[in-house]
Amino acid sequence: MTSPTTATPVPKAAPVPAATRTPQTPAAAPETPPSDRRRWFALAIVMTAAFMDLVDVTIVNVALPTIQHDEGATTGQIQWITAGYALAFAALLITGGRLGDIFGRKRLFLLGIAGFTLASALCGLAANPEMLVASRILQGGMAALMVPQVLSIVHATFPAHERGKVFGLFGAIVGLGAVTGPLLGALLTEWNIAGLEWRPIFLINLPVGLAALFLGSRFITESKAPKALKLDLVGVVLVTLAMLALVYPLTQGRENGWPVWGYVMMAASVVIVAVLIAYERAKIRRDGSPLIELSLFKVKSFAAGIAVQTVFGLTLGIFFLTWTLYMQLGLGWSALRAGVTGVPFSLAVSVAAGLSVQKLVPRFGRKVLQAGALTMAAGVLVYVWESGHYGLGIASWQMALPLVVMGAGMGLIVAPLTDAILSEVPREHAGSASGLINTVMQMGNALGLSLVSVIFFNVVEDHMKRGAGSAAFIDGFHTSLLWAAGTLVGIFLLMFALPRKAAADGNQ
């Protein structure tokens, strides 16, 4: 029950991430691979950190209903536990990569993993929902320092002829994280280790993070970019303010009776975006190191692809969180049952992703991605029918069909989408474009999570007042699914602007 960054989303609640995190293309680095086996130890360390990040995204959502029950968290706070992580990750992702290029990938990786481990401890020890939300935001920020260094370290450590094997391992790690996260989160929550209830889902990061920190300091080789871009901290601030001005009122507006200040903030987000664009243009003229390379949007396929990635992230944010709440709060299922129910989805994503990249896209190109969007929409509509037909008596096995169809559709999209978006981007801007793809995915995810207040909790609350009881969650889930189906149709239409053939077959 999560989502995922371009790897493979997971079954259970929002964010992406990390499961759809797109690896950021590293800036050029001198190839000085060690001749001994130390580089394989370094690979194991950075892959462990990447796995920890992916699992952390997926492990949290299955425990959200337990956190809400035990800590008395509001619906807004539940949304911020996931959206806060995605927002911090998105805001600092490009900057995290640049910091590694400037000051050293190893140094930033170790700093990121130390901060991520500390933030995990703070999450596990959180005394109240407010502390948990703040700790999750810190955790997302530290992940933004850590994650961009992973593939940059691989690029600087391994010669070109070995990287194919390494990236294959990275894909396997992503797939494993997609399946492992929800199940591990469910088990840790169900076992209630030492009476800690949901807290072990965060505390489990401590031994892993400390080991990675110790071993990384010994085995990872330092590297920097010979011509690193400068930082754009003003751009980071403006992007963050724009997103907060939009996400905060959408998340908190329902609990506050939709006050006027909420609409003012949302309008202000448009003004901030206009200021951001003007500043980035000036930054390009001044030193050529903008946070956002605006010239990329003149490439039609890239602009359309960014729109697809944003809306896709929004769709995942809506679906995975409402799915979790539907199963556990509406149907009354345990965290473990909900986690196991999502396994067919994860497996379908993994299988379809491999088939898409290896067999289908080289032959059919863009049509595969469009078929994925329509297939996923079909699975969503089947889910709408089943949840309404079976009501509160629906069984896990009855959900398997729509979940497999949805997972297959997602798999057809997530694996080849990045190549399609980057296929017409000039080589010198590949790194900036990759970072932006990741960023908008996470921003879309955060926006989708904030919209849950509008399209799910509003319906649930309204139907609860009418005496619908647990059935209100079915109605809220129906609304969320219909939104998801609509956005997937929109994604299908946007994909007409992508190249007919993916970059893999070299036939643009």
C-alpha positions as CSV (number, residue, x, y, z in Angstrom):
1,M,0.0,0.0,0.0
2,T,2.2,2.6,-1.1
3,S,3.6,4.1,-4.1
4,P,6.4,4.7,-5.1
5,T,10.5,7.0,-7.9
6,T,11.1,5.1,-11.4
7,A,11.6,1.9,-10.2
8,T,8.4,0.2,-9.3
9,P,5.6,1.4,-7.0
10,V,4.4,-0.6,-4.2
11,P,1.1,-1.7,-3.0
12,K,-0.2,0.2,-0.1
13,A,-0.4,3.9,0.2
14,A,1.3,6.8,-1.1
15,P,4.4,7.7,-1.8
16,V,6.4,6.6,-4.6
17,P,8.3,6.7,-4.3
18,A,10.0,5.7,-3.7
19,A,8.9,3.0,-5.8
20,T,8.8,5.1,-8.8
21,R,12.0,7.0,-8.3
22,T,13.9,7.7,-11.5
23,P,17.6,7.3,-11.1
24,Q,19.2,10.7,-11.7
25,T,21.8,10.7,-14.4
26,P,25.1,11.7,-12.7
27,A,27.2,14.5,-14.0
28,A,30.3,13.5,-15.8
29,A,32.9,12.0,-13.4
30,P,36.3,10.7,-14.0
31,E,36.3,6.9,-14.4
32,T,38.8,5.7,-11.8
33,P,37.3,2.3,-10.8
34,P,39.4,0.5,-8.2
35,S,41.1,-2.6,-9.4
36,D,40.3,-4.6,-6.3
37,R,37.0,-6.0,-4.9
38,R,36.4,-2.9,-2.7
39,R,34.1,-1.5,-5.3
40,W,31.7,-4.4,-4.8
41,F,31.6,-3.7,-1.1
42,A,30.9,-0.1,-1.9
43,L,28.1,-1.3,-4.3
44,A,26.5,-3.4,-1.6
45,I,26.6,-0.4,0.8
46,V,25.0,2.1,-1.5
47,M,22.4,-0.5,-2.7
48,T,21.5,-1.2,0.9
49,A,20.9,2.5,1.5
50,A,18.8,2.7,-1.6
51,F,16.8,-0.3,-0.4
52,M,16.3,1.3,3.0
53,D,14.9,4.4,1.4
54,L,12.5,2.5,-0.9
55,V,11.3,0.2,1.9
56,D,10.9,3.2,4.2
57,V,8.5,4.8,1.8
58,T,6.4,1.7,1.5
59,I,6.6,0.4,5.0
60,V,5.0,3.5,6.6
61,N,1.6,3.5,4.9
62,V,0.5,0.1,6.1
63,A,0.9,1.4,9.7
64,L,-1.0,4.7,9.2
65,P,-4.3,3.5,10.6
66,T,-2.5,2.1,13.7
67,I,-0.6,5.4,14.1
68,Q,-3.9,7.3,13.8
69,H,-5.6,5.1,16.4
70,D,-2.7,4.9,18.9
71,E,-1.6,8.6,18.7
72,G,-4.9,10.2,18.1
73,A,-3.6,11.8,14.9
74,T,-6.0,13.9,12.8
75,T,-6.6,13.0,9.1
76,G,-4.5,16.0,8.1
77,Q,-1.6,14.7,10.2
78,I,-1.9,11.3,8.7
79,Q,-1.6,12.9,5.2
80,W,1.4,15.0,6.3
81,I,3.3,11.9,7.5
82,T,3.5,10.8,3.9
83,A,3.2,14.0,2.0
84,G,5.8,15.8,4.2
85,Y,8.4,13.1,3.3
86,A,7.6,13.4,-0.4
87,L,7.6,17.2,-0.4
88,A,11.0,17.5,1.4
89,F,12.4,14.8,-0.9
90,A,11.2,16.7,-4.0
91,A,12.3,20.1,-2.9
92,L,15.9,19.1,-2.1
93,L,16.5,16.3,-4.6
94,I,18.3,18.3,-7.3
95,T,20.2,20.3,-4.7
96,G,21.3,17.1,-3.0
97,G,22.8,15.8,-6.3
98,R,24.6,19.1,-6.9
99,L,26.0,19.1,-3.3
100,G,27.5,15.7,-4.0
101,D,29.0,16.9,-7.3
102,I,30.6,19.9,-5.5
103,F,31.7,18.6,-2.1
104,G,32.0,14.9,-2.9
105,R,29.5,12.1,-3.4
106,K,30.9,9.9,-0.6
107,R,30.7,12.8,1.9
108,L,27.1,13.7,1.0
109,F,26.1,10.0,1.0
110,L,27.5,9.5,4.5
111,L,25.9,12.8,5.7
112,G,22.6,11.8,4.1
113,I,22.6,8.3,5.6
114,A,23.6,9.7,9.1
115,G,20.7,12.2,8.9
116,F,18.3,9.6,7.6
117,T,19.2,7.2,10.5
118,L,18.8,10.0,13.1
119,A,15.5,11.1,11.6
120,S,14.3,7.4,11.7
121,A,15.2,7.3,15.4
122,L,13.2,10.5,16.0
123,C,10.2,9.0,14.1
124,G,10.4,5.9,16.2
125,L,10.6,7.9,19.4
126,A,8.0,10.5,18.5
127,A,6.0,11.6,21.5
128,N,3.1,13.0,19.4
129,P,1.8,13.3,15.8
130,E,3.4,16.7,15.4
131,M,6.9,15.3,16.3
132,L,6.3,12.4,13.9
133,V,5.4,14.8,11.0
134,A,8.4,17.0,11.6
135,S,10.7,13.9,11.8
136,R,9.3,12.6,8.5
137,I,10.0,15.9,6.8
138,L,13.6,15.7,8.1
139,Q,13.8,12.1,6.9
140,G,12.7,13.1,3.4
141,G,15.2,15.9,3.3
142,M,18.0,13.5,4.3
143,A,16.9,11.0,1.7
144,A,17.3,13.8,-0.9
145,L,21.0,14.1,0.1
146,M,21.5,10.4,0.1
147,V,19.7,8.9,-2.9
148,P,21.2,11.1,-5.7
149,Q,24.6,9.9,-4.7
150,V,23.9,6.2,-5.2
151,L,24.1,6.1,-9.0
152,S,26.7,8.9,-9.1
153,I,29.0,6.7,-6.9
154,V,28.3,3.7,-9.2
155,H,29.2,5.8,-12.2
156,A,32.5,7.0,-10.7
157,T,33.4,3.5,-9.3
158,F,32.6,1.1,-12.0
159,P,33.9,1.0,-15.6
160,A,31.3,1.3,-18.4
161,H,31.3,-2.4,-19.3
162,E,30.3,-3.3,-15.7
163,R,27.5,-0.8,-15.3
164,G,24.9,-2.8,-17.1
165,K,25.2,-5.6,-14.6
166,V,25.2,-3.1,-11.7
167,F,22.0,-1.3,-13.0
168,G,20.4,-4.7,-13.4
169,L,21.1,-5.3,-9.7
170,F,19.6,-1.9,-8.9
171,G,16.4,-2.9,-10.7
172,A,16.2,-6.1,-8.7
173,I,16.7,-4.2,-5.4
174,V,13.8,-1.9,-6.4
175,G,11.6,-4.8,-7.2
176,L,12.5,-6.5,-3.9
177,G,11.7,-3.3,-2.0
178,A,8.3,-3.0,-3.7
179,V,7.3,-6.4,-2.4
180,T,9.1,-6.4,1.0
181,G,8.1,-3.0,2.3
182,P,4.4,-3.5,2.8
183,L,4.8,-7.0,4.2
184,L,7.6,-6.0,6.6
185,G,5.6,-3.0,7.7
186,A,2.5,-5.2,8.3
187,L,4.6,-7.8,10.2
188,L,6.4,-5.3,12.4
189,T,3.0,-3.6,13.3
190,E,1.2,-6.9,14.0
191,W,4.0,-8.3,16.1
192,N,4.0,-5.3,18.4
193,I,7.6,-5.9,19.4
194,A,8.3,-5.0,23.1
195,G,4.9,-3.3,23.1
196,L,6.3,-0.6,20.7
197,E,3.3,-1.1,18.3
198,W,4.1,0.8,15.1
199,R,7.5,2.3,16.1
200,P,9.7,-0.6,14.9
201,I,8.9,0.3,11.3
202,F,11.2,3.3,11.8
203,L,13.6,1.9,14.4
204,I,14.6,-1.0,12.1
205,N,16.5,1.6,10.1
206,L,19.0,2.2,13.0
207,P,21.2,-0.9,12.8
208,V,21.1,-0.8,9.0
209,G,22.0,2.9,8.8
210,L,24.8,2.6,11.4
211,A,26.3,-0.3,9.6
212,A,26.1,1.5,6.2
213,L,27.7,4.6,7.8
214,F,30.6,2.6,9.2
215,L,31.3,0.5,6.2
216,G,30.7,3.3,3.7
217,S,33.4,5.4,5.3
218,R,35.8,2.5,4.7
219,F,34.9,1.2,1.3
220,I,33.4,4.0,-0.8
221,T,35.8,6.0,-2.9
222,E,35.3,9.8,-3.0
223,S,34.5,11.5,-6.3
224,K,33.4,14.9,-7.5
225,A,32.2,16.4,-10.7
226,P,34.9,18.3,-12.6
227,K,32.5,21.0,-13.6
228,A,29.7,21.0,-11.1
229,L,26.7,23.3,-11.4
230,K,26.3,26.0,-8.7
231,L,23.6,25.8,-6.1
232,D,20.3,27.6,-6.5
233,L,19.1,28.0,-3.0
234,V,16.6,30.8,-3.9
235,G,15.1,28.4,-6.5
236,V,14.7,25.7,-3.8
237,V,13.0,28.2,-1.5
238,L,10.6,29.4,-4.2
239,V,9.7,25.8,-5.3
240,T,9.1,24.8,-1.6
241,L,6.9,27.9,-1.0
242,A,4.9,27.3,-4.1
243,M,4.2,23.6,-3.2
244,L,3.4,24.5,0.5
245,A,1.0,27.3,-0.6
246,L,-0.9,24.7,-2.6
247,V,-0.6,21.5,-0.5
248,Y,-1.1,23.0,3.0
249,P,-4.6,24.5,2.4
250,L,-5.7,21.4,0.5
251,T,-4.6,19.2,3.4
252,Q,-5.8,21.3,6.3
253,G,-8.7,23.1,4.7
254,R,-11.4,20.5,5.5
255,E,-10.5,20.4,9.1
256,N,-10.6,24.2,9.3
257,G,-13.9,24.6,7.4
258,W,-12.3,25.8,4.2
259,P,-11.3,29.3,5.4
260,V,-10.6,32.2,3.1
261,W,-6.9,32.1,3.8
262,G,-6.7,28.7,2.2
263,Y,-8.0,30.0,-1.1
264,V,-5.6,33.0,-0.8
265,M,-2.7,30.6,-0.3
266,M,-3.6,28.5,-3.4
267,A,-3.8,31.7,-5.5
268,A,-0.5,32.8,-4.1
269,S,1.1,29.5,-5.3
270,V,0.5,30.6,-8.9
271,V,2.2,34.0,-8.2
272,I,5.2,32.2,-6.6
273,V,5.5,30.0,-9.7
274,A,5.6,33.1,-11.9
275,V,8.3,34.6,-9.7
276,L,10.2,31.3,-9.8
277,I,10.2,31.3,-13.6
278,A,11.4,34.9,-13.8
279,Y,14.2,34.2,-11.3
280,E,15.3,31.0,-13.1
281,R,15.6,33.0,-16.4
282,A,17.8,35.5,-14.6
283,K,19.8,32.8,-13.0
284,I,20.5,31.2,-16.4
285,R,21.8,34.5,-17.7
286,R,23.9,35.1,-14.6
287,D,25.8,31.8,-14.1
288,G,24.0,29.1,-16.1
289,S,23.2,27.1,-13.0
290,P,19.4,27.3,-12.5
291,L,17.5,24.8,-10.3
292,I,15.2,24.2,-13.3
293,E,16.6,24.2,-16.8
294,L,13.7,26.0,-18.5
295,S,14.9,25.4,-22.0
296,L,14.0,21.7,-21.5
297,F,10.3,22.6,-21.7
298,K,10.8,23.7,-25.3
299,V,11.2,20.0,-26.1
300,K,7.7,18.8,-26.7
301,S,8.2,15.3,-25.6
302,F,10.0,16.4,-22.4
303,A,7.2,18.9,-21.5
304,A,4.5,16.3,-22.1
305,G,6.5,13.6,-20.2
306,I,6.9,15.9,-17.2
307,A,3.1,16.4,-17.2
308,V,2.6,12.6,-17.4
309,Q,5.0,12.1,-14.6
310,T,3.3,14.7,-12.4
311,V,-0.2,13.4,-13.0
312,F,1.0,9.8,-12.5
313,G,2.5,10.7,-9.2
314,L,-0.8,12.5,-8.2
315,T,-2.7,9.3,-9.2
316,L,-0.5,7.1,-7.0
317,G,-0.8,9.5,-4.1
318,I,-4.6,9.4,-4.2
319,F,-4.9,5.6,-4.8
320,F,-2.4,4.1,-2.4
321,L,-3.4,6.1,0.7
322,T,-7.1,5.7,0.2
323,W,-6.7,2.0,-0.5
324,T,-4.9,1.5,2.8
325,L,-7.6,3.4,4.7
326,Y,-10.4,1.6,2.9
327,M,-9.0,-1.9,3.8
328,Q,-8.1,-1.2,7.4
329,L,-10.6,1.4,8.6
330,G,-13.5,0.6,6.2
331,L,-13.3,-3.2,6.0
332,G,-11.7,-3.6,9.4
333,W,-8.8,-5.7,8.1
334,S,-5.5,-6.1,10.0
335,A,-2.3,-4.6,8.8
336,L,-1.0,-8.0,7.9
337,R,-4.1,-9.0,5.8
338,A,-3.9,-5.6,4.0
339,G,-0.2,-6.1,3.3
340,V,-0.7,-9.6,1.9
341,T,-3.6,-8.5,-0.3
342,G,-1.3,-6.1,-2.1
343,V,1.3,-8.8,-3.1
344,P,-0.4,-9.6,-6.4
345,F,-0.2,-5.9,-7.4
346,S,3.5,-5.7,-6.7
347,L,4.3,-9.0,-8.5
348,A,2.3,-7.8,-11.5
349,V,4.2,-4.5,-11.6
350,S,7.5,-6.3,-11.5
351,V,6.6,-8.9,-14.2
352,A,5.0,-6.3,-16.6
353,A,7.9,-3.9,-16.1
354,G,10.5,-6.5,-17.2
355,L,8.4,-7.5,-20.2
356,S,7.8,-3.9,-21.2
357,V,11.4,-2.9,-21.4
358,Q,12.8,-6.2,-22.8
359,K,10.2,-7.2,-25.3
360,L,7.3,-4.7,-25.9
361,V,8.7,-1.2,-26.0
362,P,11.5,-2.0,-28.6
363,R,8.8,-3.3,-30.9
364,F,5.8,-1.1,-30.2
365,G,7.2,2.0,-28.6
366,R,4.8,4.6,-27.2
367,K,1.8,2.4,-27.7
368,V,3.0,0.2,-24.8
369,L,2.9,3.1,-22.4
370,Q,-0.5,4.1,-23.6
371,A,-1.8,0.6,-23.3
372,G,-0.5,0.6,-19.7
373,A,-2.5,3.7,-18.9
374,L,-5.7,2.2,-20.3
375,T,-5.0,-1.2,-18.7
376,M,-4.5,0.5,-15.3
377,A,-7.7,2.5,-15.8
378,A,-9.6,-0.7,-16.6
379,G,-8.3,-2.3,-13.5
380,V,-9.5,0.7,-11.5
381,L,-13.0,0.4,-12.9
382,V,-13.1,-3.3,-12.2
383,Y,-12.2,-2.4,-8.6
384,V,-15.0,0.2,-8.5
385,W,-17.5,-2.5,-9.6
386,E,-16.2,-5.2,-7.2
387,S,-16.1,-2.9,-4.1
388,G,-19.6,-1.8,-4.8
389,H,-20.9,-5.3,-5.6
390,Y,-19.4,-7.1,-2.6
391,G,-19.5,-4.2,-0.2
392,L,-18.1,-4.8,3.3
393,G,-18.0,-8.6,2.6
394,I,-15.4,-8.4,-0.1
395,A,-12.5,-10.9,0.3
396,S,-8.8,-10.5,-0.5
397,W,-8.9,-13.0,-3.3
398,Q,-11.7,-11.1,-5.0
399,M,-9.5,-8.0,-5.1
400,A,-6.7,-10.0,-6.9
401,L,-8.1,-9.5,-10.4
402,P,-8.3,-5.7,-10.4
403,L,-5.0,-5.5,-8.6
404,V,-3.2,-7.7,-11.1
405,V,-4.7,-5.7,-14.0
406,M,-3.7,-2.4,-12.4
407,G,-0.2,-3.7,-11.5
408,A,0.3,-4.9,-15.1
409,G,-0.8,-1.5,-16.4
410,M,1.6,0.3,-14.0
411,G,4.5,-2.0,-15.0
412,L,4.0,-1.1,-18.6
413,I,4.4,2.6,-17.8
414,V,7.0,3.0,-15.0
415,A,9.9,1.1,-16.5
416,P,10.1,2.8,-20.0
417,L,8.6,6.2,-19.1
418,T,11.9,7.8,-18.2
419,D,13.6,6.8,-21.5
420,A,10.6,8.1,-23.4
421,I,10.8,11.5,-21.6
422,L,14.6,11.8,-22.1
423,S,14.7,10.5,-25.6
424,E,14.8,14.0,-27.3
425,V,16.6,15.9,-24.5
426,P,20.1,17.1,-25.5
427,R,22.8,15.0,-23.9
428,E,24.3,17.9,-22.0
429,H,21.0,18.4,-20.1
430,A,20.4,14.7,-19.3
431,G,21.4,15.1,-15.7
432,S,19.2,18.1,-15.1
433,A,16.3,16.4,-16.9
434,S,16.6,13.3,-14.8
435,G,16.6,15.2,-11.6
436,L,13.5,17.2,-12.7
437,I,11.7,14.0,-13.6
438,N,12.2,12.7,-10.0
439,T,11.2,16.0,-8.5
440,V,7.9,16.4,-10.3
441,M,7.0,12.7,-9.5
442,Q,7.4,13.4,-5.8
443,M,5.6,16.7,-6.1
444,G,2.7,15.1,-7.9
445,N,2.7,12.4,-5.1
446,A,2.5,15.1,-2.4
447,L,-0.3,16.9,-4.3
448,G,-2.2,13.6,-4.6
449,L,-1.9,13.0,-0.9
450,S,-3.2,16.4,-0.1
451,L,-6.2,15.9,-2.4
452,V,-7.2,12.9,-0.3
453,S,-8.8,15.4,2.1
454,V,-11.0,16.7,-0.8
455,I,-12.0,13.5,-2.6
456,F,-11.9,10.9,0.2
457,F,-12.3,12.3,3.7
458,N,-15.0,14.8,2.6
459,V,-17.1,12.0,1.2
460,V,-16.5,9.7,4.2
461,E,-17.4,12.5,6.7
462,D,-20.5,13.4,4.8
463,H,-21.7,9.9,4.6
464,M,-20.8,9.2,8.2
465,K,-23.2,12.0,9.2
466,R,-25.9,10.2,7.3
467,G,-25.3,7.1,9.4
468,A,-23.5,5.1,6.7
469,G,-21.0,3.7,9.2
470,S,-18.1,1.7,7.7
471,A,-19.8,1.7,4.4
472,A,-18.8,5.4,4.1
473,F,-15.3,4.3,3.5
474,I,-16.5,2.3,0.4
475,D,-18.2,5.5,-0.9
476,G,-15.0,7.5,-0.3
477,F,-12.9,4.8,-2.0
478,H,-15.3,4.8,-5.0
479,T,-14.8,8.5,-5.4
480,S,-11.0,8.2,-5.2
481,L,-11.0,5.4,-7.8
482,L,-13.1,7.4,-10.2
483,W,-10.6,10.3,-9.9
484,A,-7.8,7.9,-10.5
485,A,-9.5,6.5,-13.6
486,G,-10.0,10.0,-14.9
487,T,-6.4,11.0,-14.4
488,L,-5.2,7.8,-16.2
489,V,-7.3,8.7,-19.2
490,G,-5.6,12.1,-19.1
491,I,-2.2,10.4,-19.0
492,F,-3.2,8.3,-22.0
493,L,-3.9,11.5,-24.0
494,L,-0.8,13.3,-22.9
495,M,1.3,10.3,-24.1
496,F,0.5,11.2,-27.7
497,A,3.2,13.9,-27.3
498,L,5.8,11.3,-26.4
499,P,8.1,9.9,-29.2
500,R,6.6,7.0,-31.1
501,K,9.6,4.9,-30.3
502,A,11.4,4.7,-27.0
503,A,15.1,5.7,-26.9
504,A,16.0,2.0,-26.4
505,D,15.5,1.2,-30.0
506,G,17.2,4.3,-31.2
507,N,14.5,5.1,-33.7
508,Q,13.3,8.5,-32.7
